Amino acid sequence: MLRASLISMIALGVVAQEPAKAPAPAPAPAQAQAQAAPAAAPKPQAPAPKPEEVVLAKVGGEPITEADFQAAFRLLNQQEQMQILMIQGGKEEFVKRMAESKLLAVKAKRMGLDQTPAFRQAVERTKDDLLAREYLAKESEGLQKKLAVSDDDVKAFYEKHKDRFKQPELASVRHILVSVKREGEEKGLSEAEAKARIAKIQAELKKGAKFEALAKKYSDDPGSKENGGLYEDADPSTWVPEFGAAARTQPIGKVGAPVKTQFGYHLVKVESRKPAREVPFEEAKQVAEQGAQRERQAAIWNELMDSLRKEIPFELAKPSPSEAPAPKAPAAPKAEDPKVAPQAAPQGGEAPKGGAR
């Protein structure tokens, strides 16, 4: 988890930032100054208080200062920092959360929870994480330069991984599912009742009823019911085999014969089909750029770790042979079991996305 978060920090270029300061008021116009009544010589202004001297809240007699706020603020990512700065009352709300956290901490101290071995170990772990953040923030500028990917890098990634940019055959399909109760279930339609309902829907279609309207009225598939039974531009290979076969073979625009699957009976209407193709670079550029960036991040991370390992002793303990799990002995065959290789389970696909059950 730490590696992922640190790579993310490198990619985002999280740099310690001070909270934005309010703009200084504009000086009064010269004419207004001239008209002002003469005043006594201005008194020297007192120096602005230091952040550690500005108390924003007190909990159990312990202050939360502006310096505490700024330290916590620097640990946030850029989006969170912008929210605090841009939303009215954002800083006050954040300070309130800090005070509530302090309230819990004071109570925990009074209970002695800060003296437990588990807590002290967690503190040391947190110190390591914070120091790692500080190091990456300090090196951020150089890392950001290394992370930049050019158009040539993106193109090279696309050419290297063309297999990732192959689009399978797609189909847009509407269907109406009439589910059948499974063994052991009390509620639901029996096979005969489901077939009768399918016949009723077919009769309404022959009378001119719209397929979309009937799907909203009768379909038991919550994933497509309110959309008129539509699954758009989906890969038929991801559906259960019977449904996928109908999507690939049924005439476009016509409602086929009922299709039986593990979910019940489907009336299927294929809206359109798109052949498999290789996605051209311009269309795939955004995805290829993301892939190139992830590849570069991993390379920069490994480069950074390799350089640090040369400077600092680094070793991962390998489990000793005694710690390795012993292989399980095969169970003795039962007397009634025939000595034959077990057959593989049928490889069924998934139901249409959001399909019933």
Secondary structure by P-SEA (a helix, b strand, c coil): caaaaaaaaaaacccccccccccccccccaaaaaaccccccccccccccccccccccccccccccaaaaaaaaaaccaaaaaaaacccaaaaaaaaaaaaaaaaaaaaaaacccccaaaaaaaaaaaaaaaaaaaaaaaaaaaaaaacccaaaaaaaaaaccccccccbbbbbbbcccccccccccccccaaaaaaaaaaaaaaaaacccaaaaaaccccccccccccccccccccccccaaaaaaaaccccccccccccccccccbbbbcccccccccccccaaaaaaaaaaaaaaaaaaaaaaaaaaaabbbbbbcccccccccccccccccccccccccccccccccccccccc
